[in-house]
Amino acid sequence: MPARSDSRPRARRVLVPVGVLVGSAAALGYVWAVDPNEPGHYPLCPTKFFLGIDCPGCGIMRGTHDLVHGNVAGALDHNVLLAVLAPMAVVAWVVWALRSWTGRSPEATTAQMRRRHRLMVVGLVVLVAFGIVRNFVPYLGSGIG
């Protein structure tokens, strides 16, 4: 499969992925230092506040806090999707950084675009289904009243 080549200098190509890494590290550092389990530090989830139900993302910040403190079980207790989303985010960033470093990325074919589209639709369906199911299955809840 032919690859596209980016002619910009390497420093310019990796600037955004490195910026995202630094910003993510700063955000994780803040979540590590400031416990989201204590009220008053972070805004409330609008879905939880207005509707009284858990959205698919409810508990991710508290789960991330537990994860950066090494408490994997606690992280999964707050939001089980964290077990899927965190590794996917790391892999996506690594692929992006490597492509930026080398300046080469594969050409997107029609078949790849169809697969990406199907994957996006499946991901959206999974998020919506999880958001609904977690409000009826007690152990899938975010753990906040």
N, C-alpha and C positions, 0 to 999 in steps of 0.2 A: 504494500500500500504506500503510495507516495506521501511524503511529509511536507508540510509547509515550513518555511524557514523564516525566522524573524531577524531582520538585519540590524535592529537596534543594538547598541552596546549592551553587554551583559549587565552592567551596573543598573542601567535603566530598565531592563527586562525584569530583574529580580526585585526592584524597588517596591512594587505593590505587594507581592507575597511576603516580603520581609516586614513591610508595614503592617500587614494583617497579623503576622506572627507576633510582633511587638505589641500591637493593640490587644490581641487575644491574651497574651501573657499578662499585660497590665490588668485586664478585666478579671482574669483568673486570680491574680494576686489580690485584687480588691475583694472578690467573693471569698477567697481564702481568709482574709483578715476580718471581714465584716460579716457576721453570721446572719443569713437571711431568716433563720428560725426565730430571731428576736424581732419583735414588731418595731416599726418606725424607721428602719434603715432603707427599705426598698418600697416602691409603690405596690399596691395590691393588684392582683390579676383582675382585669375588668370583668371577665366572665364569672369569676368566683364572687366578685363584689356585687355585681348587678343581678346575676341569675342564680347564684348560689350553687353552681355546678363546676366540676373540674373540666378545663379545656385540655386538649392533648398536651399542651406545654406546662400545665400546672405541676409544680414540684421540680422542674428542671433546675432552677437556681439553687434550691435547697439540696437537690441531688448532686449538683456540681460542687457545692460546698463540701458535702460529705466525700465526694470523689477526690477532691484535691487534698483532703485530710486523710486519704487512704481507706475510707470506710465504704467499700464497694457495696456491701449489703444494704447499708443505709441509703446510698444513692439509688439503688434499684427499688428500694421501698418507696421513695418519693415519686419516681417516674421510671417505669421499666423501659420506656423508649430510649432512655439514656444509654442503655447497653448497646443499642443499634446506632444511635445518632453520633455519639462521641467517637467511636472508631471510624465511622464513615467520614466524619469531618476531618479527622487526622489523615486518613488515606487520601481524601480529595485535596487537602492542602499539599501533601507530599507530591502527588502527581502534578499539581499546578506548579509547585516550586521547581521540580525537575524539568518540566517543559519550559519554564521561564529560564532556567539555568542554561539548558542546551540550546534554546531558541528554536526547537523543532517540535511540531505537534502534527499528529496525523490528520489527513484530510477527512472531513466528515462525508460519508456516503449517505445515500438515501436510506439504505437499510439501517445504518447506525442511527439516523435521525428518527426512524420509526421505532426502533428499540428504546431510544431515549424518551420519546413521547409516551410509549406504553409504560415505561418505568415511572415517569412522572405521574401518570394517571393512577397507577397502582399505589404509589407512595401517598398520593392525596387520599385515595380510598382507605388505605390503612390508617392514616391520621384521623380521618373523620370517624371511621369505625372504632378506633381506639378511644377517641373522645366521647363517643356514645357509650360504649361498653364499660369504660372505667367508672361511670356514674352508677352502674347497677351491680358491679362486682366489687365488694368491699376491699379486697386486697390489692386492687388496681388503682385505688384512690390515691390522692396526693398526700394524704396523712395530715391535712389541715382542715379544721372544722369550719 
